[in-house]
């Protein structure tokens, strides 16, 4: 079963989960996060803090963010969550898989661009070393 990590976001600060929890599916992790968000919101309200800008991000073992759950999603029960409103469970899983594939593609493209940049930088460094040593070809 997959391990999911739950990062708490509050006032633009992220508290990362380094341990994670094992769930049978992303849906089970999502439902557990909604329960946790409700409990945290209640505690924050008791402390006279506003939880409406807080959220939980669910990440996989590779650190990829799979889902963001704003606390407003559980604090406003009259509104259905975007996932429930847009997708069935299998559609949500397919959408997540498409997003993960897109993320993998973008990561590969970025790595290729970084490698090109690194290569150009190394070439510039080598030419500067030659110039500094006074051995520039005429």
C-alpha positions as CSV (number, residue, x, y, z in Angstrom):
1,X,0.0,0.0,0.0
2,X,1.2,3.5,-0.8
3,X,2.6,5.9,1.8
4,X,1.2,9.5,1.7
5,X,2.6,12.6,3.4
6,X,0.4,15.3,4.7
7,X,1.9,18.8,4.8
8,X,0.1,21.5,6.8
9,X,-0.1,24.9,5.3
10,X,-1.0,28.0,7.4
11,X,-0.3,31.6,6.7
12,X,2.1,30.8,3.9
13,X,4.2,28.5,6.1
14,X,4.5,24.8,5.4
15,X,4.9,22.2,8.1
16,X,6.1,19.1,6.3
17,X,5.3,15.6,7.3
18,X,8.5,13.5,7.2
19,X,6.9,10.3,8.4
20,X,3.7,9.9,6.4
21,X,0.9,7.3,6.7
22,X,0.0,4.3,4.7
23,X,-3.5,4.2,3.1
24,X,-5.0,1.8,0.6
25,X,-5.8,4.7,-1.9
26,X,-5.5,8.4,-2.5
27,X,-9.3,8.6,-1.8
28,X,-8.8,7.1,1.7
29,X,-5.9,9.6,2.3
30,X,-8.2,12.4,1.1
31,X,-11.0,11.4,3.4
32,X,-8.7,11.1,6.4
33,X,-7.3,14.5,5.6
34,X,-10.8,16.0,5.5
35,X,-11.4,14.6,9.0
36,X,-8.0,16.0,10.2
37,X,-8.7,19.4,8.7
38,X,-12.0,19.6,10.5
39,X,-10.4,18.6,13.8
40,X,-7.6,21.1,13.3
41,X,-10.1,23.8,12.3
42,X,-12.1,23.3,15.5
43,X,-9.0,23.6,17.6
44,X,-7.9,26.7,15.8
45,X,-11.4,28.3,16.2
46,X,-11.3,27.5,20.0
47,X,-8.0,29.3,20.1
48,X,-9.7,32.3,18.3
49,X,-7.5,31.7,15.2
50,X,-9.0,31.8,11.7
51,X,-8.4,28.4,9.9
52,X,-10.0,29.5,6.6
53,X,-6.7,30.1,4.9
54,X,-5.1,26.8,6.1
55,X,-4.9,23.7,4.1
56,X,-3.3,20.2,3.8
57,X,-1.3,19.0,0.8
58,X,-1.1,15.3,0.2
59,X,2.1,14.2,-1.3
60,X,3.4,10.8,-2.5
61,X,6.7,9.1,-1.6
62,X,8.5,10.9,-4.3
63,X,7.4,14.3,-2.9
64,X,4.9,15.1,-5.6
65,X,1.9,17.0,-4.5
66,X,-1.2,14.9,-5.4
67,X,-3.9,17.0,-3.8
68,X,-4.5,20.2,-1.9
69,X,-7.3,20.3,0.6
70,X,-8.2,23.9,1.7
71,X,-9.9,23.9,5.1
72,X,-12.8,25.9,3.6
73,X,-13.7,22.6,1.8
74,X,-14.6,21.0,5.1
75,X,-15.8,24.1,6.9
76,X,-18.5,24.8,4.3
77,X,-20.4,21.6,4.2
78,X,-23.1,23.0,1.9
79,X,-20.5,23.2,-0.9
80,X,-19.3,20.0,-2.4
81,X,-15.6,19.6,-2.9
82,X,-14.2,20.1,-6.4
83,X,-13.3,16.4,-6.6
84,X,-16.7,15.1,-5.5
85,X,-18.4,17.6,-7.8
86,X,-16.3,16.9,-10.8
87,X,-15.3,13.3,-10.6
88,X,-16.2,9.9,-9.5
89,X,-13.5,8.0,-7.6
90,X,-12.1,6.3,-10.7
91,X,-12.2,9.6,-12.6
92,X,-10.4,11.3,-9.8
93,X,-7.7,8.6,-9.8
94,X,-7.3,8.9,-13.6
95,X,-7.1,12.7,-13.3
96,X,-4.4,12.3,-10.6
97,X,-2.5,9.8,-12.8
98,X,-2.7,12.3,-15.8
99,X,-1.4,15.0,-13.5
100,X,1.4,12.8,-12.2
101,X,2.4,11.9,-15.8
102,X,2.3,15.6,-16.8
103,X,4.5,16.4,-13.7
104,X,7.0,13.7,-14.7
105,X,7.1,15.1,-18.3
106,X,7.7,18.6,-17.0
107,X,10.3,17.4,-14.6
108,X,12.2,15.7,-17.4
109,X,12.0,18.7,-19.6
110,X,13.3,20.9,-16.8
111,X,16.2,18.5,-16.1
112,X,17.1,18.6,-19.8
113,X,17.1,22.4,-19.7
114,X,19.2,22.5,-16.5
115,X,21.7,20.1,-18.1
116,X,22.0,22.4,-21.2
117,X,22.5,25.4,-18.8
118,X,25.1,23.5,-16.8
119,X,26.9,22.5,-19.9
120,X,27.0,26.1,-21.2
121,X,28.1,27.4,-17.8
122,X,31.0,24.8,-17.7
123,X,32.0,25.9,-21.2
124,X,32.0,29.6,-20.1
125,X,34.1,28.7,-17.1
126,X,36.6,26.8,-19.2
127,X,37.0,29.8,-21.6
128,X,37.3,32.2,-18.7
129,X,40.1,30.0,-17.2
130,X,41.9,30.1,-20.5
131,X,41.5,33.8,-20.8
132,X,42.7,34.4,-17.2
133,X,45.7,32.2,-17.9
134,X,46.6,34.4,-20.9
135,X,46.4,31.4,-23.3
136,X,43.6,32.6,-25.5
137,X,44.1,31.4,-29.1
138,X,44.7,34.2,-31.6
